[in-house]
Amino acid sequence: MAPYSQNNIHLSRPGLLKDQSTIFLFITFLGALASGIFFTSLNNFLVDVYDIGADQRGILESIREVPGVLLFVFLASVNTMKEGRILFWASSITALGLFGIASLSPDVIKVTIWLFVWSVGAHIVMTIRESFSVALSEPENRGQLFGMVRSLRSLGTIIGTICIWTGMDSLGLGYKELYWIAGVIMAFSALVALLLKEKGHTGIRRKRFVFNRKYTLFYSLAILFGVRKQIFLVFGPWVLIRIFHQDATDMARLVLASSLVGLFVKPYLGRLIDLLGERIVLMGDSVILLLICSCYGLAEEILPQAVVLPCLFACFIVDDCLFSLRSAHVTYLSKIVESADELTASISTSYSIEHLVSIMAPTVAGLIWMRFGYPWVFFVSAIVAGLMFLTSSRLPRQATR
């Protein structure tokens, strides 16, 4: 069977397609704005309100990632539902989780439950967003649209972190009020999703499950990215908060700076995928990640004290930009997938594999931190970066479209 491309499902109304892309990008922006308020302050929220340690943080993160593992089950159960409607319901669940975290979480157990609810919706939204990015683009410029999506997410994060910064410093708002604001924005995003019309494979019945040996490299990249993602999402900020005592507004400023850089850099990284191909881009990503791991692990020992924190800030910003290259996994898949009805299920399978690893990685990393010290978390990450390089080098120089 011929590999799937947008040409297999003809889109004859480019004006309508452009309008739908605008709606899709607006939904992406709203979701990023809500996430910018909530997720960028989550670590500080857990420290300030519940005073949890690195080991507890690792366990909580593992629980938060369980919906990612179950993602293929969630989507398989609604395989006859159009993806725009799935996006509506998933965004609504995400909003519900935010409201619960804001007002119904008096202890660690309750906040963990509501964080789980939030995570169910957020993981489904993430998958459907990737699927629509493929449906609303052509193979030759797919990376460009992914870059625009990542850039808009940076813009949403910028405004979200400004809300934290000004809300806490100038308006005296607490986490409860800020998370209610995030929930309302996410609920609005759900309503806007009702305007999104189906395009290409998003409007057809999907296969429930897809696990194809042809996609082995795609799955391997997902496994390694799962480890890499969780260590840096959790323990990159945790080093800055616990070791270098950065508070919520400090972290908001850092995320703001990172998002400003990403706003301009991420579209070019997307175009780089189109220009150089997934193999070269992902190999380069692995090399830079190896350097970042080394910096996190060794900076305090080998650098002058005055430059340690700025150096770690720089690593945080560069690493945040590199996360956008996760798009190269999906653009690679879109070139090799055998039929349109396999695309979304294949994406969800890869995310489930990625999150299965993500459940274990934070807990193991937290134990390594407590037993050997935080540098060893990043030394292990350096090994993962090396494995990412070797796996990426096996990708074809030009994937078949």
N, C-alpha and C positions, 0 to 999 in steps of 0.2 A: 504494500500500500504506500502511496506517495506521502512523504512527510507533510504535515499540516502547515499551511501558511494562510495568511489572510485572503489570498487569492482563491482559496478553495470555497470561501463563502463571500460572494460578491457584494460589495457595498456600493450601491449605485447612486447614493445621494450624499456627496461630499459635504454639502452645506449642512445637512442634518447631522452628519458625523461630527462636523466641527462644533455644532451647538452641543451635542452630547459630550464631547470632550471637555467643553467649558463647564458643564454641569458636574462632570466627573472630577475635574480638577478643583472645583469649588468644594465638593464634598471632601476631597482629600485635604484641602486647607482647613476646613472646620474640624475634621478629626485630629489633625496635627495641632491645632490651637488648643483643643481640649487636652490632648496628650501633653502639650507643652506646659500646661498648668499643673497637671497631675503627675505625670511620670517623672519629670525632671526634679520634682520636689519629694518624690516618694521616699528616697533614702533618708533625707533629713526628717521627714514626717515620722518614719519608723524609729529613728533615734530620739527625736525630741518628745514624742508622745508615749512611746512604749519602751524606750531605752534598751533595744535588743542588741545582742552581740553579733560578731561575725558568723558564728556557728548557727545561731538562730536565723540570721538573715539568709544564710545559704539554704536552710530547710524551708523557710517561707518562700524563697524564690523557686525551689523545686516544686512546691505545691502550686505556685502560680503558673508553672509551665505545664502542668498536667493537661489542661485543655488543649494545648498545642499538640500533645501526643494523641489526644482523642479527636483531633481535627478531622481526620479522614472519616471517622464514624459519624460526626455531626453532619458533614456535607453529604455523606452517602445516604443518610436518612431523609434528605431533602433533595435528592437528585432530580426530581421532576419539577422542582420549583425554579423559576427563573432567577437569575443571579442578582438582578436589581432588587427583587423582593427580599432575597436573602440578605442583601446589604442593609435594607431597611430594618429587618428584625435584629440583625447582629449589632447595628448601631444603637438600637433601642436597649438591648441587653447591656451594652457597654455603659450607656447612660445610667441605667438602673444600678449597676455596680458602683459607679461614682457617687450616686446619691446615698447608697448604703455605707460606703466608706466614710462619707462626710458626716452622717448623722446616726448611724446604727452600729458603731464599732467601739464599744466601751473598753474592749480588751483585745489581746492579741488573737484569740480564737475567732472573735467576731470579725476583726479586720481581715483575717485570713480567708474567711468564708466569702466576704464581699469582694475581696481581691480576686478570688477564684471566679466569681460571677463576671466581674469586669473582664477578666482574662478570656473567658469563653467568647464574649462578644468581640473583643479586640483581635483575637486570633482569626476568627472567621472574617472580620473586616479586612484584615491583612491579606488573606488569601484571595478574596473577591477583588480587592484592589489590584492585585497582580494580574488576575485574569482579565479584568477590564482594560488594563494597560496594554495587554496583547491584542484584545479585540478592537481597540480604538487606534491601532497603529499598523503600519505596513512593515514587513521584515527589514527593509533597508533603513528605516529610521526608528526602529523599535527602541533602541537604546536612548535615543533623544527624548522620546516621551517618558521613559522611565526616569531620565535625568530631570525632566520638568516636574514629575511627581515628587521626586526626592527634594528638589529645590523648594517647591511649595510647602512640603512638610517642614523644611527648615524655616520658611517664613512663618508658618503657624507656630513653630516652636519659639521663634524670636518674640512674637507678640505674647505667647503664653508665659515666657520667662519674664517679660516686662510686667505682666500682670502680677507675678509673684513678687518681683522686686518692689514695684510701686505699691502693691497691695499691702505687703507686710511692713515696708519701711515708712511709707507715707500715709497710708489709709488705716493702718492698724488692723488689717484683716488677718484672720487666722486660717489654718488649714481647712476648717469646716466651710467657711464662706467661699474660699477659693475653689474647693472641690465641688460645691454646689454650682458655681459659675461654669466649671468644666462640664458638669452633667447637663446643664441647660444647653450649652453649645453642642454637645454630642447628640442630644435629643433633636435639636434643630437640624443637624446633619442627617439624622434618620428621615426626617420629613422631606428634606431636599432629595434624598435618594429615591423617593417615590416618583420624581420627575425623570429619572434616568430610564431611557428606553434600551431595550436589549439590542446588542450588536453581535453578529457572528455567533460564536459558540456559546455566548452567555444566555441565549434564548432557546437552546436545544436541550433535550434530555441528555444527561451526562451518565457515563459509566459510574457505578457505585465505587468500585475499587480498581486501581491500576497499580500493578507492580510488574514491570517489564525489564527483563535482563538488559535490553538495549539502553536503559536509562541508568546503568550501574554507576557511571562516573557522576551523573547528576545526583544520585543518592549519596555517593561518597563525599561529594562537596557539601551536601546538607549535613552529614554527620560531623565533619570537621568544623563547619561554620557554627553548628550548635554549641560546640565547646568554646570556640573563640568568642562567640557572641555573649554567652552568659558570663564568662570570666570578666570581660571588659564592661558589660552593662552593669554588673553588680560590684565587682571588686576594683575597677578603675576609679569610680566615684568614691568607693568605700575607703580607699587609701587616702584620698584627699580629705574626706570627712573625719575619719578616725585617727589617722597618723598626722595629718597636717591641719586638722581642726578648722576646716572650711564649713561655715554655717549655710543655712538655706539661701540667703541672699548672695553669698559668695558663689555658691554653686549655680544660682540663677544667672549671675553675671557671666560665669564661665560658659554655661550652655548658650547664653545669648551671643557671646563672641563666637562660639563654635558654629552656631546656626547662621550668623552673618557670613562667616567664611563659606559655609556649605551652600548658602543661597546662591553664591556666584560660582563656586567650584563644581557643585554636583551636576549641573547641566552639561559642563564640559566633560565630566567623567562619563556621563551617559553617551555623549557623542564619541568618546574615546572607545567605548565598546563597539559602536558601529564602525569606527575607522580601523581599529587594530584587531578586533575580534576578541572573543572571550578568553582564549588561551593566554595571550600575551598580557592582557589586563589583569587576569587573576594571578598569574605568576608574579607580576609586579606588585600586586596587593600583598602577596605572601612575604616578599622580601621586605617591604616597608613595615609590615606587621612584626616581623622578626626584630627589626631595629627598635620598634616601639616597646616590645616585650623586654628587650635588654635595658632600655632606658628606665622603665618602671622598676625593674628588679635591681638595677645597679646604681641609679642616680644618687641615692642618698649616701652611698659608699664612696663613689669616685668623683663626684662633682662638688665644687665649692658650695657651701650651704646657701649662699645668696642666689644661686641660679637653679637650685634643685626644683623649687616650686614652679618657676616659670617654664622649666623644661618639661615638667609633668603636665602643665597646662597645655603646652604645645602638643605633647603626645595625645592628650585627650581630644584636642581639636582635629588633628590629623586622622586619628582613629575614627572619629565620628564621620568624617568625610568618606573614609574607606568603606564604612558600612553600606554606603550607597551602591558599591560594586556587587552586592548581593543580587542586584538586578541582572548581572551577567549570567547567573544560574538560570533564570527564567528565560532570558533571550536565547540561551543555548538550547533549552528544552523546546522552545517554540520552533526551532529549526529542525529538530529531530523527531518531534512527537508524530505519531503515525496517523492520528485522526483527531478531528475537532472535539469529539466527545470525550477524549482522554485528557485534554489539557488541564482543566480545573482539578480533576481527580489526581492527576500526576503532581500538580503543585501541592495539593493538600497532603499527598503521601510524603512528599519530600519534607514538608513542614512538620509532619508527625514524626518522621525519622529524626529530624533536627531537634525536635523538642523532647523526644525520648532521651537523647543524649543530654539535653539541657536540664532535665530533671536531676540527673546524677551529677553533672559538672559543678553546680554551685555548692552542693553539699560536700563533695570531695574537696573542692577548692577551699571551702570554709574550714574544713578539718586540717588541711595542709597549712593554712594561715595560722590556726591556733597551735599547731604542733611545731612547725618549723619557721614561721614568720612569713610576712606578706611577700617578700621577694620570690619565694619559691613558687607561689601561685603563678607568677609571670615567667619563671623559668620553664615551668610545665607548658605554659602557653607558647613559649618559643619553639618547643618541640612540635606542637600542633601547627604552628606556622610553617615549619619545615615540611610536615606531611601535606599541608595545603599546597605548597609549591610543587611537590612531587606529583600530587594528584592532578593539579592544573596542567602540568606539563604533558599529561597524557590526552588532554583534549585535542581534537583535530584542529589543524591550523585554520581550516575553514569548514565549519559544520555544514552539512547538507541541508539546503532549504527545502 
